[in-house]
Amino acid sequence: MAKKSIDKWQYGDFQTPIDLADKVVEALKQNHNIKPEIIIEPTCGKGAFVCAANEGFEHSHIFGYEINKAYVDEATSSLNAISSTNHVSIKQADFFDTDWKKILSGLSGYILIIGNPPWVTSSELGILNSRNLPEKSNFQNRKGIEAITGSGNFDISEWMLLQHVNWLSHRDGAIAFLCKYAVARKVMRQVRQSAEHRFFGHIYPIDAKAHFDASVEACLFVLTTNAGNADCEVYESLDSAKSSCIIGERDGFIVSNVNVYEKWRHLKGQDPRYTWRSGIKHDCSKVMELEPAKGGFKNGLNETFILEKNYIYPLLKSSDVGNGRITSYRKVVLITQKTVGEETLSMKNIAPNTWKYLLSHREYLNKRKSSIYRNKPEFSVFGIGPYTFKDWKIAISGFYKKLRFNLVGPLDGKTVAFDDTVNFLSFDTEAEARFIFHLITSGPSLEFLESMIFWDEKRPITVEILRRLSLKAVAAELGELKQYKQWIEVQSYTATGQLELGIAEKKSNYKVRVSS
């Protein structure tokens, strides 16, 4: 990698276009009535924000700091070209070595901290052996070894933003930074956890691809000291005068739309009878996932083998489920156990070809790095249990940016398995699956779930979020609590082994109304 590219990476160097800096300053003035006496740009780069602030806040004293000497010279030159700069100071300084306490002690009045901090994580800097890092600390309140070593990965901008929050802990002022959307939410969570809730947040989405050629969800994140509930208004864009929704912490977790969440809050709860799971985890797709081929199955190494079908199941991956491709399958998966930790040696007699296949690829399976495979039977997999082998399932991709639930039945006479990026519920009968599918895809359910999802996350739909929805409460909301309780009774009978004939009759006679 060229030195210029390495420098860009380790400093998170995404220079702000002047037109974007101007729009930020205008939004601060028009929407928040900010009139700073002091403006600090801690990482001013080539000076876009310094120039924009100089034009937009005529009577403010502006202090810019930048580690790159060439950028300091360029920023100074840009300022000299547009106006008098007797109230502007730009100095070379390393953010992590600067005595900010001393600098701030000499300043008084309303302070605006503005800028575009590095868009880079601590682990990326570690790869480069960069020294452009803060000292390790447990600022994220991590547990275990990460708390001891400070080794947890984090965005440098998150750490810097929290320093600015500390700067204003006993002052009046505002913070206005360009950052990743996820960083803004993390900082709001940290602010919420602090003893003093002095800040109110505001998020304006920006097009990072257009402005920085960066494929990431980004925003202008504004924190002001004029409120204390630590909620965060979200706007449609920098041009918006009014917010479209509010992000906030409710019931112990951050929700993406406070108003919608509070509307359907009564749907929150746990369903012990219906537990969301993630699909199978094997960490060796080249060996464990195969494609049906003439005369056998072809693995990811482009090898074809004749294998018994005892341990082979149709596989739907996240892309299949996310796109609704559920009536056919491209791949199959080897599931070597029925429950976690079950012995696998019996495969040698039950399916000798499959056993030989696994033995011949032992080196790949032994290289799996996760500690969950240690001291477990050879060729073990995880994310399995009785729920894996039930015929009917409701599945949703964790990766795709939409609430698309799928009702999945057996394919080629066998139960369908999913990869570990798919979340699902499982059922013994189609009738029960269809009834629960009807509850989950109802308007109240979808609105409640969506109010908690942040679509910019890498995996926005998680088991944790899905488990917050009480299907019993949904059934009550829809006036179908009686039907819900009937299925709970059926499950109870099945679990205790009682009234088997009655169960069969109840299942066969049960009529369920399902929206198409």
Secondary structure as GFF3:
##gff-version 3
##sequence-region A 1 516
A	DSSP	alpha_helix	3	10	.	.	.	ID=ss1
A	DSSP	alpha_helix	18	32	.	.	.	ID=ss2
A	DSSP	beta_strand	38	41	.	.	.	ID=ss3
A	DSSP	alpha_helix	48	56	.	.	.	ID=ss4
A	DSSP	beta_strand	61	66	.	.	.	ID=ss5
A	DSSP	alpha_helix	69	82	.	.	.	ID=ss6
A	DSSP	beta_strand	88	92	.	.	.	ID=ss7
A	DSSP	alpha_helix	100	105	.	.	.	ID=ss8
A	DSSP	beta_strand	111	115	.	.	.	ID=ss9
A	DSSP	alpha_helix	122	127	.	.	.	ID=ss10
A	DSSP	alpha_helix	144	149	.	.	.	ID=ss11
A	DSSP	alpha_helix	156	167	.	.	.	ID=ss12
A	DSSP	beta_strand	173	180	.	.	.	ID=ss13
A	DSSP	alpha_helix	181	193	.	.	.	ID=ss14
A	DSSP	beta_strand	200	206	.	.	.	ID=ss15
A	DSSP	alpha_helix	208	212	.	.	.	ID=ss16
A	DSSP	beta_strand	218	224	.	.	.	ID=ss17
A	DSSP	beta_strand	232	234	.	.	.	ID=ss18
A	DSSP	beta_strand	245	250	.	.	.	ID=ss19
A	DSSP	beta_strand	253	255	.	.	.	ID=ss20
A	DSSP	alpha_helix	258	263	.	.	.	ID=ss21
A	DSSP	three_ten_helix	265	267	.	.	.	ID=ss22
A	DSSP	beta_strand	277	278	.	.	.	ID=ss23
A	DSSP	alpha_helix	285	288	.	.	.	ID=ss24
A	DSSP	beta_strand	289	293	.	.	.	ID=ss25
A	DSSP	beta_strand	296	299	.	.	.	ID=ss26
A	DSSP	beta_strand	304	305	.	.	.	ID=ss27
A	DSSP	beta_strand	312	316	.	.	.	ID=ss28
A	DSSP	alpha_helix	318	322	.	.	.	ID=ss29
A	DSSP	beta_strand	331	334	.	.	.	ID=ss30
A	DSSP	alpha_helix	347	350	.	.	.	ID=ss31
A	DSSP	alpha_helix	352	360	.	.	.	ID=ss32
A	DSSP	alpha_helix	362	366	.	.	.	ID=ss33
A	DSSP	three_ten_helix	371	373	.	.	.	ID=ss34
A	DSSP	three_ten_helix	386	389	.	.	.	ID=ss35
A	DSSP	beta_strand	392	397	.	.	.	ID=ss36
A	DSSP	beta_strand	406	408	.	.	.	ID=ss37
A	DSSP	beta_strand	417	418	.	.	.	ID=ss38
A	DSSP	beta_strand	422	427	.	.	.	ID=ss39
A	DSSP	alpha_helix	430	440	.	.	.	ID=ss40
A	DSSP	alpha_helix	443	450	.	.	.	ID=ss41
A	DSSP	alpha_helix	463	466	.	.	.	ID=ss42
A	DSSP	alpha_helix	471	477	.	.	.	ID=ss43
A	DSSP	alpha_helix	481	496	.	.	.	ID=ss44
A	DSSP	alpha_helix	500	509	.	.	.	ID=ss45
###
